[in-house]
Amino acid sequence: MNTDWEFGVRRPMRLAAVQRSGLVGLRAQDAFDRLLELAAAVTGAPRACITLVDSTHTTAMSAVGFPQDLVLAAPVELSLCRFVVASGAPLVVEDSRNDPRTKGDPSIEAFDAGAWAGYPIEDTDGHVLGTFCVMDPHPHEWTAQDLHVLATLAMAASTEVALRQARAEAVAARWEIEQLRGAPVE
């Protein structure tokens, strides 16, 4: 793949959406972990993660199948997530070492991603914040059912993000109303 991803990943409106999302610095969350566990179980992929992609890094907000002490953050150049974020479209690779789109990409060795399938996670305005992805160290033939489940789970993760954003906005609005009324805020 080429470097056309840089413009899409580093668009100012997308980066502002990442900051507004409330996901920056978020640690593993049960709701996201359950979605990932389901993705791994259905697809047979040993690893899955939900990432947040900023202008320079890809950071796993939640992950399954990785060693507990492993820091799951990498320069954006070492992540196949950059292609999904830049294009806004899924990337499905059955044999990353031989697929012309990914052959020789440094992210393959960095994450031992012999096969990879990733879908965009979006905010309510359609900005791609990161990815919902599964990976296998070996080539893996993704079935139509696998891809349908992954697309559905990515939408569920996007919905969870939207709920978190709405909750944060409601709390902020309540606080502002209470401040205008002069009442103490709990």
C-alpha positions as CSV (number, residue, x, y, z in Angstrom):
1,M,0.0,0.0,0.0
2,N,1.2,3.5,-0.5
3,T,1.5,6.5,1.8
4,D,-1.8,8.1,0.7
5,W,-3.0,7.1,4.2
6,E,-1.2,10.0,5.8
7,F,-3.6,12.7,4.6
8,G,-6.6,10.7,5.8
9,V,-5.2,9.9,9.2
10,R,-3.9,13.4,9.8
11,R,-7.0,15.4,8.8
12,P,-7.6,18.1,11.4
13,M,-11.4,17.4,11.7
14,R,-10.8,13.7,12.3
15,L,-8.1,14.5,14.9
16,A,-10.4,16.9,16.6
17,A,-13.1,14.2,16.7
18,V,-10.5,11.8,18.3
19,Q,-9.9,14.4,21.1
20,R,-13.6,15.0,21.6
21,S,-14.4,11.3,21.8
22,G,-13.4,11.0,25.4
23,L,-11.5,7.9,24.5
24,V,-8.0,9.2,24.7
25,G,-6.2,7.6,27.6
26,L,-9.1,5.2,28.2
27,R,-8.1,1.9,29.6
28,A,-9.6,-1.5,28.8
29,Q,-13.4,-1.5,29.2
30,D,-15.6,-4.5,29.8
31,A,-18.1,-3.5,27.1
32,F,-15.3,-3.4,24.5
33,D,-13.7,-6.6,25.8
34,R,-16.9,-8.6,25.5
35,L,-17.2,-7.5,21.8
36,L,-13.6,-8.5,21.2
37,E,-14.0,-11.9,22.9
38,L,-17.0,-12.6,20.7
39,A,-15.1,-11.5,17.5
40,A,-12.2,-13.9,18.4
41,A,-14.5,-16.7,19.2
42,V,-16.6,-16.4,16.0
43,T,-13.7,-15.9,13.6
44,G,-11.2,-18.2,15.3
45,A,-8.6,-15.4,15.3
46,P,-6.4,-15.6,18.4
47,R,-6.1,-11.8,18.9
48,A,-8.5,-8.9,18.6
49,C,-8.3,-5.2,19.5
50,I,-10.1,-1.9,19.4
51,T,-7.8,0.9,18.6
52,L,-7.8,4.6,18.7
53,V,-5.6,6.3,16.0
54,D,-4.3,9.8,16.4
55,S,-1.8,11.6,14.1
56,T,1.2,9.7,15.3
57,H,0.1,6.5,17.2
58,T,-2.3,3.6,17.2
59,T,-3.3,2.7,20.8
60,A,-5.3,-0.3,21.8
61,M,-8.2,0.8,24.0
62,S,-9.1,-2.8,24.6
63,A,-7.6,-6.1,23.5
64,V,-7.8,-9.9,23.9
65,G,-5.3,-12.6,23.1
66,F,-2.2,-10.4,23.8
67,P,0.2,-10.9,26.8
68,Q,-1.1,-8.9,29.8
69,D,2.0,-6.8,30.2
70,L,2.4,-5.9,26.5
71,V,2.0,-2.2,25.8
72,L,-0.3,-2.1,22.8
73,A,0.7,1.2,21.3
74,A,2.8,1.8,18.2
75,P,3.7,4.5,15.8
76,V,0.9,4.8,13.2
77,E,3.3,3.7,10.5
78,L,3.5,0.3,12.2
79,S,-0.2,-0.4,12.2
80,L,-2.5,-1.7,9.5
81,C,-5.2,0.4,11.2
82,R,-3.9,3.4,9.4
83,F,-5.4,2.2,6.1
84,V,-8.8,1.7,7.6
85,V,-8.8,5.1,9.3
86,A,-7.5,6.9,6.1
87,S,-10.1,5.2,3.8
88,G,-13.0,4.8,6.2
89,A,-13.4,1.3,4.7
90,P,-12.7,-2.2,6.0
91,L,-9.4,-3.8,5.2
92,V,-9.4,-7.6,5.0
93,V,-6.2,-9.5,4.4
94,E,-6.0,-13.3,4.4
95,D,-2.2,-13.6,3.9
96,S,-0.5,-10.3,4.7
97,R,2.9,-11.4,3.8
98,N,1.8,-12.2,0.2
99,D,-1.1,-9.7,-0.3
100,P,0.1,-7.0,-2.7
101,R,-1.6,-4.3,-0.5
102,T,0.4,-5.3,2.6
103,K,3.4,-7.3,1.4
104,G,6.5,-5.9,3.1
105,D,4.6,-3.6,5.4
106,P,6.5,-3.2,8.7
107,S,3.3,-3.7,10.8
108,I,3.1,-7.3,9.8
109,E,6.3,-8.2,11.7
110,A,5.6,-5.7,14.5
111,F,2.3,-7.4,15.4
112,D,2.9,-10.9,13.8
113,A,-0.1,-10.2,11.7
114,G,-0.2,-13.0,9.1
115,A,-3.8,-12.2,8.5
116,W,-5.8,-9.2,9.6
117,A,-9.3,-7.9,9.3
118,G,-10.2,-4.4,10.5
119,Y,-13.4,-2.3,10.4
120,P,-13.8,1.4,11.1
121,I,-15.1,2.7,14.5
122,E,-16.8,6.0,13.9
123,D,-18.3,8.8,16.0
124,T,-21.8,10.1,15.4
125,D,-20.5,12.5,12.7
126,G,-18.9,9.8,10.7
127,H,-15.3,10.5,11.7
128,V,-13.2,7.4,11.9
129,L,-11.7,7.2,15.3
130,G,-10.0,3.9,15.1
131,T,-10.6,0.3,14.3
132,F,-12.2,-2.9,15.4
133,C,-9.8,-5.7,14.2
134,V,-8.8,-9.3,14.5
135,M,-5.5,-10.9,13.6
136,D,-3.9,-14.2,13.3
137,P,-0.2,-14.9,13.1
138,H,-0.9,-17.3,10.2
139,P,-2.8,-16.9,7.0
140,H,-6.5,-17.1,7.7
141,E,-9.4,-17.4,5.3
142,W,-12.1,-15.0,6.6
143,T,-15.6,-16.3,5.8
144,A,-18.6,-14.2,4.8
145,Q,-20.0,-14.9,8.3
146,D,-16.8,-13.7,9.9
147,L,-16.9,-10.5,8.0
148,H,-20.6,-9.9,8.7
149,V,-20.0,-10.5,12.4
150,L,-16.9,-8.1,12.4
151,A,-18.9,-5.4,10.6
152,T,-21.7,-5.8,13.1
153,L,-19.4,-5.7,16.1
154,A,-17.6,-2.7,14.8
155,M,-21.0,-0.9,14.6
156,A,-21.7,-2.0,18.1
157,A,-18.4,-0.5,19.3
158,S,-19.2,2.7,17.4
159,T,-22.6,2.8,19.2
160,E,-20.9,2.3,22.6
161,V,-18.6,5.3,21.7
162,A,-21.7,7.4,20.8
163,L,-23.4,6.5,24.1
164,R,-20.3,7.5,26.0
165,Q,-20.1,10.8,24.2
166,A,-23.8,11.5,24.7
167,R,-23.5,10.7,28.4
168,A,-20.5,13.1,28.7
169,E,-22.3,15.8,26.9
170,A,-25.4,15.4,29.1
171,V,-23.2,15.6,32.2
172,A,-21.5,18.8,30.9
173,A,-24.9,20.3,30.0
174,R,-26.3,19.5,33.4
175,W,-23.2,21.1,35.1
176,E,-23.6,24.2,32.9
177,I,-27.3,24.5,33.8
178,E,-26.6,24.1,37.5
179,Q,-23.9,26.8,37.3
180,L,-26.3,29.2,35.6
181,R,-28.8,28.6,38.3
182,G,-26.2,29.1,41.0
183,A,-27.1,25.7,42.5
184,P,-24.4,23.4,43.9
185,V,-23.3,20.7,41.5
186,E,-23.2,17.1,42.8
